[in-house]
Amino acid sequence: MSHNPTLFEYHGPDNAASKDGLFLERLEIFMEKSLSDIKAFAERELRPYEEVFADFMSKHHLSLTLYLDEEILC
């Protein structure tokens, strides 16, 4: 698997990817499984995948934004 640049990449002093060359590969596999789980959940709930995914992303994006703001301000 090749690394595709994203809109957001964290480059801190403890960047796990720099210490472990397979980290990004494992992360990508984990994310694919997570997306598959979200799709299965949406099907069980009889809701469109896009709606469930958007709800998930908006909730977790806010959590990530608040976490990053807190880390930067400390």
N, C-alpha and C positions, 0 to 999 in steps of 0.2 A: 504494500500500500504506500502510496506517495503522500506526502504532506501537502495539503492544500491550504494556502493562506486564508485566514478568516478575518472578519471585521474586528474581532477583539482577540488579542493574544496577550497573555500575561508574561512579562519578562522581568521577574523579580530575582532577588539574589538566591532564592531557594527553588528556582524553576526546576521541577522534577524532570521535565523533558531533557534538560541539559545533562542530567546525571544518569539517565536511563534511556538509551536509544529506542527502546520498544514501548516507552510510555505512551506516546501518541497513538501507536497502533492499538494498544490495549484500550485506551480511552475511546477511540473510534468504534471498536467492537462493542464496548459497554454502551455507548450512545445509540448504536444501531439496535441493540437489544432493548434499550429503554424506549426508543421510538416504536418498536414492534409491540412492546407491552402497552403503550399508550393507545396504539391502534386497536389492539384486542379489547382494551377497556372501553373505548368508544363504541365498538361494535356491540359489546355486552350491554352497554347503557343506551343503545339505539340512538346515538348522537353522532353527528358528523365528526370525523377525525379532525378536520381543520378547526372546529369549534373547541374540542377538548384540548388540542395542542395549543391553540391560542390562549386558552384559559391557563394552562400549565405554564406556558412561557411568560405570560404577563405576571403571574404570581412569583415565579422564580427569578425573573429579571429584576423585579422590584427588590426581592431579598438580596440578590447579588449586588445591585446598585447601592443599597443601604450598607451592606457589608464593606464594599470597596470604599465608600465615602468615609465610613468609620475608620478603616485602616489608614487611609490617606491623612485624615485629620489627627490621628494619634501620633 
